[in-house]
Amino acid sequence: MSYFQCSKCGCVEDTALCHYWSAKLRETPVLCSACDPRIAKWHGEFPQEPPQGLVVCRRSDVESWLGQSIEIVGRGKAA
């Protein structure tokens, strides 16, 4: 499971239980199922709580782990 922190209420949510990926593609705030007006209900798969030990992976962490720099596709200017 992949988790993220809701940009509205701050709780931890699973990317598969909400519209996380469509929000990322649209570059809009990522919302949990309870805060997303299209769902508007917590799923009940786990408690709706703030993060406790949630690990956020930064680009520099990945580059350090890989031992090389990485390119993020789709973030640059169009040619």
Residue pairs with C-beta under 8 A, 6 or more apart in sequence:
1 14
1 15
1 16
2 14
2 15
2 16
3 12
3 13
3 14
3 15
3 54
4 12
4 13
4 15
4 20
4 30
5 11
5 12
5 13
5 50
5 51
5 54
5 56
6 12
6 13
6 30
6 31
6 32
6 34
6 35
7 29
7 30
7 31
8 29
8 31
8 32
8 35
9 32
9 34
9 35
9 48
10 50
10 51
11 32
11 34
11 48
11 49
11 50
11 51
12 49
12 50
12 51
12 54
13 20
13 32
13 33
14 45
14 46
15 21
17 33
17 43
17 45
18 31
18 32
18 33
18 36
18 39
19 31
19 36
19 38
19 39
20 30
23 29
23 30
23 31
24 30
32 42
32 48
33 39
33 40
33 41
33 42
33 43
34 40
34 41
34 42
34 48
42 48
59 70
59 72
62 70
63 69
63 70
